Amino acid sequence: MTSKVKRAKLDVASTLADFIETRALPETGINADRFWDGFSALLHELAPRNKELLDKRKALQDKIDGWHIAHRGQPHDGEAYQEFLREIGYLLPEGEAFSIDTSNVDPEIATVAGPQLVVPITNARFALNAANARWGSLYDAFYGTDAMGSQPKPGPYDRGRGARVVARARVFLDQAFPIEGHSHADARRYYVDRGQLLIDDKPLENPAKFAGFAGHPKAPERVLLVNNGLHVELVFDRTHPIGSRDQAGLADVRMEAAVSAIMDCEDSVACVDAADKVQAYGNWLGLMQGNLTETFDKAGQSMTRALAPDLGYTAPDGSALQVKGRALMLVRNVGHLMTNPAIHLADGSEVYEGLMDAMITVLIAMHDLKKDGGLRNSHAGSVYVVKPKMHGPEEVAFADETFTRVEALLGLSRYTVKLGVMDEERRTSVNLKECIRAAKHRVAFINTGFLDRTGDEIHTSMEAGPFSRKDFIKRKSWIAAYENQNVDIGLECGLRGRAQIGKGMWAKPDAMAEMLEVKIEHPRAGANCAWVPSPTAATLHALHYHQVNVAAVQEKLLAGGRRAYVSALLDIPMASYRRWSEAQITREVENNAQGILGYVVRWIDAGVGCSKVPDINDVALMEDRATCRISAQHIANWLHHGVVSEVQVMEIMRRMATVVDRQNAGDPSYVPMAPGFNGIAFAAACDLVFKGRVQPSGYTEPVLHARRLELKAA
């Protein structure tokens, strides 16, 4: 049992109390008594409101279930359905036009378009990698991936492949930074003369794209270029293995890549108790203090990773120029649903984890706010909190009120905390404008989350009938409407130049050539950030923001008006024609089951909340609770409507468990699920499927948390 200590009217796990009092509070100017008194008051006053909001979710869902049951077997009447949703208060009237007035926003959020990383905060190495992914080597990204069409062969450096990398990088330079009457492919000398960059005595077509240099102007060590707000650094070194063979001495092309990074306390982590939360909060504290390090072995050598410094240059006018060396860090709190045993209230109930995250992550961020030098995160004096899984404007307003209370308790100016609203639940999508209005003084981010959004779509319309196969759900009109409306409403509400409009994750971390083909659609859609699964992916995705001027795209979209409306979003992706063969049905359930099991076994047994998991075809995919949610809800839907039987699904679950066991055979710590199928991980996966229909909003967290706590207690 975790030991507890009394703080105000709270029973707090001693590990958490000790962390707050000895690590988080010092140097903030807030003493422990003031903190605990205020925190206790906030929790006790806001917990009932939190519960009311969750009760309303259930009440609305019960009414929607009833409507579908009453209309089962009848053609779907979209107009009648919309009217019903208005009557029950699910679909709200859209108010008058407005613009957000969020202030003190860093340029990485407001004006610079670029890739965004999302990483589990519990993994210090990953968190540091993400923070340092502001800069990445284009040479390494091309050489070490399939970005140029083939994977590198194992073994020593391939000079032929290296030459192709150099040539491909120079093609990019010619596209983004063309030279008057010349090509980077032919360049032999880069130098600075009277504030102008010259390449073999020729200027750039747009001289303003030269941003600075380091070293001697006649033979600079580094040259800084800028295009569409993103920097590129040319590194010259004739002693370097690459630079020594290059006609211009160009040793690397470094891309400004992950402009921002979300340090995630939510979907990508497995935090179920005080010990887990202290690990998460401790890493966030290290990032905010700037002293987080991680030591690890790589190729038999001990290495220590720390936060990267800023980069110094001489600007064209001769003044000193500093460029940020790290991604701007946001922190994703958990949503309104879950509770955590780390703190118990006076009535014995567990703390709402979202309220706990709000208070403690902002307290920790004060260590950055109080800096006047060193490794700063926000130069604008803001804290960026992403809030996921909110259902409608009331819940956004509750988040806004929570942070107002937090700011007051911590002595921060109102609206110091900037809010990121995840548009990933249907009740938020259909009321998006009013959701933004509910936090118009602090909204700095909206983002679509296709997988959670699909999971909620299935759960909300569970009683309507069987859904299409997953690949066909993605092709239905509702998803395009959802993605377009998010951008259009964001622009209508004045987010351009003030906030991020983001798009979702590239889920195939090893498929970079495909990413380069496909993911350019995100900036073309008007998104000024999009999620990537790795620093390397960020480096390559940065190429898209040089090809596409997102600010110009947004201006054009804003002039064109809204492309989708609520009616399109409410087009439920049902299976219109159920002409599936038994083989097709089996394959669909197998694919879902294998994904669930591959993810859940790591979550339960190893406490890994997000990882590269081989799919049924052994293709590595990024899996987190969102992908698990959609797969579980999909099987639950087909079970409920008799597309498959419980016997069939259990047989498939067992068969896929043997596949997952095979895929993990190389891990000495892995505990196989077969042949007994009696472990906690397998039971958790079965719960998600067979009890999926009754989970709140179809979320996976209640099952996963309960089963992980069961394993930790065993």
MIVOZA-89723 format. One record per residue: z negated, y negated, x of N, C-alpha, C in turn. Coordinates in steps of 0.1 Angstrom, whole numbers, plus 5000, padded with zeros to 4 digits. Atoms other than C-alpha are relative to their C-alpha. Layout:
ZYXZYXZYX...
//
This chain:
500050125008500050005000500049875009500050134993500849655012498749924997501250085002497749445018500349874994499850135006497349134997498949905003501050104998495648805002500149904989500050095011494648544976500449865005499650134997496448214978500249924987500050075013495747964950499850114989500149905011496348174918501050125003499049904996498748414937499350115008500349894991498248754952501350025009498850004991500548744983499850115010500049904989501449025007499649935013500650074988499548945039501149975010498950034990502748975060500849884996499350125004504448705039499149885001501050114999501348485038499949955015500150024986501148515076501249935005498750064996504848435081500049854996500050145004504548115060499149915007501150084994501347995075500149985015499950014985502048065112501349975005498750024995505748035114500849904992499250085008507347855085499549864998500750135003504847575078499949915012500250094989504047445113501249915003499050114997506047125122500749954988499450065012507047065086499249884995500850105005504146825080499350044987500649965013502947035050498950105004501149904997499547205052500050114990499949885008498947545038499449984986500650015013496647445009501049934990499150085008499147184996501250104996498949915003501947444999499750104989500349905009500247724981499649954986500350065014498847504953501249974993498850045006502247364947500950124996499249885002504047694950499550084988500649935011501647864926500349934987499750085013502047584900501550024996498649985003505847614903500350134994499749875005505847984898499450034987500649975013503447994869500649924989499350085010505247714851501450044997498649975002508747824857500350154996499849865003508348204853500350034985499749975014508148194815501449954996498750055003511347984814501150105006499149904994513048234837500250124991499949895009512148514813500749974987499350045012513348324783501550005002498650004997516748284800500650145000499649864999516948654807500050074986500049955014515948734771501249954992498850055007518748514759501250075004498849914996521248704780500050134991500049875007520149024763500349984985499750025014520148874728501449974997498650035002523648744732500850135002499249884998524849074746499850104988500249915012523249264717501049954988499150055010525249034693501450035003498649974996528449084712500350154998499949855002527949464712500250034985500049985015527349444674501449964994498750045005530549254668501150105004499049904996532649504688499950134992500249885008531049794670500549994986499550035014531749634636501549994999498650025000535349574646500850125007499449894993536049904663501150074992498949945007539350064655501049904994499150115006540849724643500749935012499450094990543349514662499149895004500950114995541549264684500549864995499750135005541448924667499449895009500550094990541148674695499449874994500550135006540648364673498750034993501249975007537948534652498950035010501049974990536248664684499549875006500450134994536248304699499049934990500950075009534748164667498650064999501349934999532048434668499249965012500650044987531248344704499449864999500550145003530847974693498850004991501149995010528648064664498750055007501349954994526148254686499649925012500450084989526047994713500450055013499549954988527848194739501149915006498950104996530947964740499649864995500550135003529847604741501149905000499050115000531747284733500149945014499750074987533347114763499849854998500350145001532046764768501049915006499150104995533746444780500250025015499649994985535346404814498949945008501050064991533046334843500450055014499849964986532946354881498650025006501349984993530146504903499749885008500450114991528246244923499250055011500749944989526946474950500249915012500050094989526146264981499550075013500549954987525346325018500450145002499449874998527646615021500750015014499449994987528746735055501550034999498549995002532546725062500550154999499649855001532647115066500050044985500149975014531847115029501049924992499350105008533546805016501549995003498650044997536746745035500850105009499349914991537547025060500250134994499749875006539347325046500150115011499949904990538947655064499350134995500749875004537548015064498549994999501550005002534048095053499650155001500649874998531948395064498850024991501249965007529348575044499450125007500649894992526848785063498650034996501349975004523648965057499049945010501050084992520748745069499050095007501049914994518649055078500550055013499449964987521049135107500249885009500050124992520348885134501349995008498850004992523348985155501249954991498950045009525748945125499849854997500250145003524148615116500449915011499650084988524548475151501550015002498549994998528148605153500749914990499450095010528848425120499949865003500350144996527248105131500949965011499250034988529248115164501550024997498649985003532448205146500849874997499350135002533247835143501250005010498950004991535447905173500350155004499549864997537548225180501250005008498849994991540148335205501250054992498849955007543548365189500750115008499549894991544648575219499350134997500849885003541848825212500350054986499749965014542548825175501350074998498649945000546248905180500050135007500049884991545649155208499250124994500949905004542749345192500150054986499849955014544049395157501450034997498649975004547149495138500849884995499450135005548049125132501449995003498650014996551349155150500850134996499249895005552249485133499550145005500549874995550549755153498649985007501350004993547049845166500150015015499949994985546349815203499750155004500249874996546450145221498750015009501149994991543250265238500450005015499750004986543050225275499949865006500050134994543449935300500949904994499250115006545049605293501550025001498549985001548649635281500749865002499450134997550549355298501249964991498950035009553549395275499449954986500650055012551349355244499449865002500650134997549549065261501149895000498950095000552948895267500549964985499650025014553848935230498949914993501050085005550448785221500249855004499850144995551148475243501249944993498850055006554548435228499749974985500350025014553248465192499149874999500850125001550548205199500849875002499250124998553147965212500949974988499350035013555148005180499149924991500950075008552047895162499849855004500150134995551647595185501249914997498850075003555247495179500049964985500150035015554647515141499049894997501050095004551447325140500049875009500150124991551847085170501449995008498650004994555647045176500049885011499850104989556746855208501449944998498750075001559546595208501050075009498949944992562646785219499650105010500549904990560647055236499350114992500749895006558847385229498850045009501249954993555347515239500450125008499649884993557147835249500649975014499450034987558847645278499149915008500950104994555947415287499450055013500649964987554747415323498849915003501150094996552347115324499549924988500650085010549946955299499149905007500950104994548346625309499949884991500350115008546946305295500349875008499650124994548445965303499849884990500350115009546945645288499850034986500449965013545445825259500950084992499049925006548446025251500250145007499749864995549046405255501550015003498649974997552246485273500250145005499749864996553846825277501349995007498850024992556346825306500649864997499750145002556446445301500549974986499550035013557246475264498750004990501150015009554846365236500150104988500049935013553846555204500849924990499350085011555946465174499149914993501150085006552746345159498949985010501050024989550646195187498650004995501450005005547646165164499450144999500649865000547246545165499350035014500849984988545846505201498749934997501450055003542046475197499249985012500950024988540646495232500350105011499949914989540346665265498850015008501149984991537846795291500650035014499549994986538346775329500749885004499250114995540746555348501249984991498950035009543346385327501450065005498749954994546146495351500150155000500149865000545046855350498850054991501249975008542746905320499650154999500449875001540647215317500150054985499849975014540747195279500649894993499450115009542847005254499750034986500449985014541746955219501149944991499050045010544346935191499450004986500649995014543746875153501249994991498950005010545946955123499350044987500649985013544946945086498550005001501450014998541446865098499350115008500549894992541047185118500549985015499750014986540847185156500650135006499549894991542647405182499849955014500250034986541647415218500850085009499349934990543947495246499250015013500849984988542147645276500950035012499249984988543747615311499150055011500849944988542547825340501050095007499049924992544947945367499350115008500749894993542248175381499750124990500349905010541948365348501150104999499049895000543748705344501249964992498850045008545948555316500649875006499550134995546148195329500850015013499449994987547148315364501550044999498649955002550348475350500849914990499350095010551148185326500649885007499350114993553647915336499249874999500850125002551347645322498550025004501449974997548047815333499250014987500749995012547247855296499350144999500849885000544448115295499650054986500449965013543548105258500449894990499950095011544147935225498950034991501249985008540847885207500249934987499850065014540947825169498649964995501150035009538347635149500250094988499749905009537847915125499049994988500950005011534747975103499349865000500550145002534047615093498650014994501349985006531147735072499650154999500549865001529048055069498850014990501149985009526848185041499150115005501049914996523648345053499450064988500249945014523048595025498750074999501249935004519748695010500250084988499749945012521548854981500850135001499349885002524349104976500250085013499749924988524849205013498750055007501249954994521149285020499350104990500949925008518649545008498649965003501350064998515449345005499250034987500749955012512949514981498549975001501450024999509549414994499749895010500450114992507549165015500650025014499549984987508549325048501549975002498550045000512249295040500249854999499950155002511848935028499649935013500550074987509948835060501150015010498949994990512848975081501149914997498950095004515348775061499649865002500550144998513248455061499949975015500250024986512548505098501349965007498750034994516148515108500649864995499650145005516948205086499249895007500850104993514048025103500549995014499550014986515448115138501349925000498750075001518847975127499749854998500350145002517247655114499349935011500750064988515047605144501050005012499049994990518047695166499750095011500449914989516247955187500150154997499849855003517348285171500850065011499249924990518448535197499950154996500049865002519248905196500650075012499649924988519449145225500450144996499549875004521549455223500850065012499249944990523449705244501450014996498650005003527149685247500750065013499349944989529149925269499050035012501049974990525950015287499349885007500650124995525049655294499149934990500950075009522149455279500649864998499550135003523449135262499149934990500850085009521648855245500949904993499250095007523248655218499249884995500750125005522148295209501049914993499150095006523548005190500849925010499150074991526547835206499749855000500250145000526247475218501249934994498950095004528447185207500949995012499050014990531647115226500249855003499850144996532146795246501449975005498750044996535446605252500049855002499750145000536846275261501149974990499050045010538646115231501249935006498850084995542145955235499649865004500450144997540445615235499049995012500950004989538245715264498550024997501449985004535045755244499650155000500549865000532846065244500150064986499849935013533546315216499350135001500649875002531446605204500550064988499549925011532746875182499050124998501049905004530447115164500450145005499749874994530147455181499650124990500549895010528747645150500549974986499750015015529647705114498949924993501050055008527847495089499450114992500649895007525347735074499449974986500650005014524547785037499150124999500849885003521948025024500250044986499949955014522548244994498750064996501249955007519448294973500450114991499749915011519148574948500149934987499950065013519848514911498750004992501250025008517548474882499450144996500449885007517148844873498850075007500949904994515149034899498649945004501350044996511449024907499750085013500349944987509749124940498550025001501549974998506349284948499349925011500650084989505849034977498949914995501050095006503848804953499850044986500349975014502048874921499349874994500650125007501148594896498750044994501349985005497848554879499950114990500149905010498748784851500450145005499649874994499749064875501450035001498649985000503449024871500649965014499350034987505849024901500749864999499350134999507348694913501550024997498550015001510848604902500549975014499550014986512648654935500849875003499250124999514948364929499249875002500950114998512048124926499450005014500549984986510548264958501049955010498950044990513848224977500149855000499850155001514247864964499049935009501150074993510847754978500150035015500249964985510847945011501249975008498850034992514447905022500249855002499950154998514347525016498949955009501050034991510947505033500550025015499649964987512447675063501149905005498950094996515547445063499449865004500650134996513147145068500050005015500050004985513047255105501349945005498750064996516747155107500049854996500050145005516246835086499249915009500950094992513546705109500549985014499550024986515646735141500749875001499250124997517046425157501050035012499149964990519046625183500050155001499949864998519746965197501050074991499149935008521447235176499849984985500250045014521747065142500950094992499149935010523047245111500749894992499550115008523446955087499849865006500250134995524146615102499949904988500250095012524146465066498750014994501449995005520546575060499950084987499949925013521346835033499650155003500249854999520347195026501050064989499049945008523047415011499650144995500449885006521947684987501050054990499049935009524447924970499150084990500849935010523048044937501050094992499149905007524748364923499650044986500349925012524948544890499349924989500650085011524048254867500950024988499349995013525048284830499949874992499850125009526147954815499249885005500650134995524947594818498550005000501550005000521347654808499450055013500549944988520847874838500349925012499750104989522547624861499049894999501050115001520247354847498650055004501349944995517247584854500050005015499950014985518347614890499949865005500150144997518747244892498649954999501450035002515247194878499150065011500849934990513847454902500049925014499850064987515247274933499449854999500650135002514046934919498550025003501449974998510547084918499750035015500149964986510947234953500049875009499950124992512046894967498849914999501150085003509146714951498850065008501249944993506546964965500149985015499850004986508146955000500149865005499850144996508446575001501449965004498650034997512246575003500549914989499350085009514446324987500750084989499449935011515846424953501550035004498649954997519146614957500350025014499849954986518546704993500750135000499449875001519347054982501349994992498749995006523047104974500250144995499949875007523947384950501450055000498749935001526747634953499950094987500049925012527547784919501150115001499149895000529148124919500550024986499449985013531548154890500450155000499749865000531248534887499450084988500449945013529848594852500849934989499150055010531948554821499549884993500650115008529548314803500049875008499850124992529848084833501449965000498550035000533648114835500449924988499550075013534148014798499349874998500750135001531747724802499949935013500150054987532547624837499749855001500250145000532847254831498649954997501450045003529447234815499050055010500949954990527947444842500049905012499950104989529147194868499249874996500750125005527846904846498550025001501449975000524447074845499349975014500650034986524047014883500949905007498950084995526546734888499549915012500650084989524146554913499950085013500249924988523946844936501050115002499049904998526947074932500949975012499250014988528747124965500950115002499349874997530447454960500250074986499849905010532047664933500950115006499349894994533548004941500250114989499749895009535248284921499650135008500349874995533948634926500650114992499349915009536448874912499350134997500649875002534449194916498849994990501050025009531249074900500549964986499450055012533348894874500650124992499449885007535149224865498950094995501149925005531849414864499449944987500550075012530549154839500950014988499049985010533749174820499950134993500249875006533349544815498750014992501249995007529749524806499949924987500050095012530149234782500750064988499249945010532849414763499950155000500249864999531449764768500450074987499949945013531549844731501449984994498750035005535149714726500950125001499149894998536750034739500250035015499949974986537850194771500949895007499350094992539049964799501250075007498949954992542250004819499450055013500449964986542150164853499949875008500350124992540849924880501249935005498950074994544149854896500849924989499350075011545549754862499249884995500850125004542649534853500349885008499750114991543449324884501449934996498750055003547049284870500149934987500050065013546049164836499949845001499850155000546548794826498649935002501250075000542848714824499549965014500550034987542248734861500749885006499350124995544948484870499549884993500550125007543648254843498649965005501350024994540148294857500149925013499850064987541248204892500549864999499450135001543447914882499049904993500850095006540947764858498849955009501150044991538147764884500549885009499550114992540347544907500249884992499650115008541647324879498749924995501150065005538247254864499249935012500650064988536747194899500649875003499350124996539346934906499849894989500350105011538846774871498749945001501450054999535146744878499749935014500250084988535746554911499550075012500549934988535046824936500949975012499150034988538046714958499449895008500550104990536746544989498549994999501450005001533146614979499350145001500649875001532646994976501150115003499149894998534147334983500450074987499549915010536347524959500450135007499849894992536247874972500650124993499549875005537948214968499450115007500849884996536748564974500450075012499949924988536548825001501350075002499049904996539249005020499350125003500849885000537949355016500450105010499549904990539949535043499949955014500250064987538449435077500950045011499149954989540849645097501549974997498650025004544049535079500349855001499850144997544749195095501449964997498650045003548549205092500249984985499950025014548249255055499249874995500750125004545648975053500849885003499150124996548048735071501149984989499050005011550648825044499549954987500550025013548448795014499049884998501150095002545448565020500549855001499550145000547648255025500049954985500050045014547648254987498749924996501250075003544048124987500149855003499850144999544847785003501149954991498950045009548047774983499549974986500650015013545947804952499149884999500850125001544047484961498650035004501449974995540947654976499849955014500250054987539447475005499150085008500649904991537547775017500350144993499849865005537948155013499250095009500949914993535748445023500850105009499449904991536548665053498950095005501049914997534748975065499550015015500350004986534548905103500449885007499550124992534848635130501550015003498649984996538148785140500949974988499250035012539448765104500049854997500050145002538248405103501049935009499150064991540248325134501450014995498649985005543448465119500249934987499850075013542848325084500149855002499850154996542547975101501449965001498650034999546248005107500649954987499550045013546847965070499749854997500450145002545047625069500849915008499050094993547447495095501450004993498850005007550347615074500049934987500150065014549047475041499049895001500950125001547547125037499350014986500749985013544947205010499849874993500250135007544246845003501249964992498850045007547846784994500250104988499949905012547847104972499149964989501050045010544746984954500549884993499550125006546346644948501150034990498949965009549346804932499550084988500549935011547347044911499249914990500750095008545146764899500949924991499050085008548146564887500750094990499449915009549546874870499250044988500949975011546546934848499650155000500549875001544847254837501150114996499049905002546847574838499550124991500649895008544547804818498949954992501050045010542247784789499150124996501049905004539347984774500750124994499449895007541648194752500550105010499549914990543248344783498950085007501149944994539948414799499350114992500649905009538848604769500950114995499049895002541848834769499450135007500849894994539749154774501050115006499049914994541549394798499850154996500149865005541449704776501250085003498849914999543650004779500750014987499250015013546349934753500650144997499449875002548050264758499450105009500849904993545850554768500950135003499149884998548650784781499750055014500349954987546750904811500050155001500149864998547151244825498650045005501349964995544151444834499849975015500050034985545051404871499749855002500350144998545051024867498649964997501450025004541751024849499050055011500949954989540151244876500149925012499850084988541651034904499249874999500750135002540250714889498550025001501449984999536750854885499650045014500349964986536851014920499949885009500050124992537750684935498849914998501250085003534950504917498750075006501249924996532350784924499950005015500150004986533250804961499549865006500450144996532850424965498649984998501450025004529550424947499150085010500849914991528150714968500049955014499950054986529450585001499149885003500850124999527750254995498550034998501449985004524550374978499250085010500749924990523650635004499549925012500450094989523550365031498949904995500950105006521650125008498650064999501349935002518950374999499450055012500549934989518550575030499849915013500050084988519250315057499649854998500350145003518549985039501149915004498850094996522049855047500749964987499650065013523149625019501549974999498650035000526749565030500650075013499449944988528949765053501450044998498749945001532349905061499950144996500149865006532650215039501350064999498749945002535550455041500250034985499749975014537250485007500450154999499649875002538550804992501250045009498949974991541650775015499649975014500550034987539450705045500449865006499850144996540450335045498749924999501250084999537550115056500049884991500150125009536549865029498649955000501350065001533749615027499450024986500749975012531349735001498749924999501350065002528449544986499650024985500449975014526649534952501049964990499050045010529549364935501050114999499149895001531949644944499450124993500749895007529349894933499949984985500150045014528849714900501250034992498849975008532449734889500350154999499749855000532850104899499050074990500949935009529650204881500249964985499750045014530449994850501350074994498749945004533950144849499850144995500249865004532750504848499150004988500950015012529950404823500849984988499150035012532650264800500850124996499249885003534850574802499150114994501049905005531750794796499749964985500450055013530750584766501150024989498949985009534150614750500850135000499549875000534750974757501350035008498849984991537550934783499750125009500549894991535451174805498650044994501349955005532351384798499049995011501050004990529051374816500150125009499849894992529751724828501149985011498950034991533051614843499649905011500450114990531551304860499050065010500949944991528651504874500750095010499249924991531051754889500749925011499350094990533051474905499049935009501050064991529851304918499650095011500449904990528851624935501150025011498849984991532351674949500249885010499850124991532551314962498849995010501250014991529051344977500350085013499749924988530451615000501149935009499050084993533351385009499349895009500850114993530851105018499250065012500749934990528851355038500950025012499049984989531951445058500349875008499750134994532751075064498949955009501150054992529251025078499550105010500449894991529151345099499749965014500350054987529151145131498849925002501250085000525950965123498850095001501149904999522951165137498849974991501150035009520550975114500350024985499549985014522551055082499450124994500649885007520851285057501050044989499049965010523551475037499450024986500449985014523451475000500250144995499749865004525051824996499250095010499749945013524352094989499049994989501150005010521052024972500249904989499850115009522051694955498749964993501350035006518351634950499349895008500550114993517851334973499949884991500250135007516850984962501349924999498750085000520250834972500950054989499149955010522251074951499549974986500650045013519851014922500349864996499750145003520350644925501449984996498650015004524150684924500250054986499849955013523850894893499449904989500650105009521450634877501049894997499150115002524050364882501250044990498949955009526750574864499550044986500449955013524850754837499149914992500850105007522450474829500649865001499450134997524950194838500149914987499750085012525550094802498749924995501250075005521849994796499449915011500650094990521349804829500349854996499850145004520949424823501249945006498750064996524449274825500850105009499349904991525449594843499749995014500350024986523749484875499550135006500549894992522949744902498649995005501250024993519849584915498850074995501249945005517249724892499950155004500049864996518250084900499850015015500149994986518750024937498649965006501450054996515449834942499050114998501049895003513450104924500150125008499849874992515050394943499749975015500350044986514750214977498550005002501550014999511050144970499450144999500449865001510650514960500150075014499849934987512150624993499049945011500950064991510050375013498550054998501449955003506850504996499850155003500049854998507750875002499450035014
//
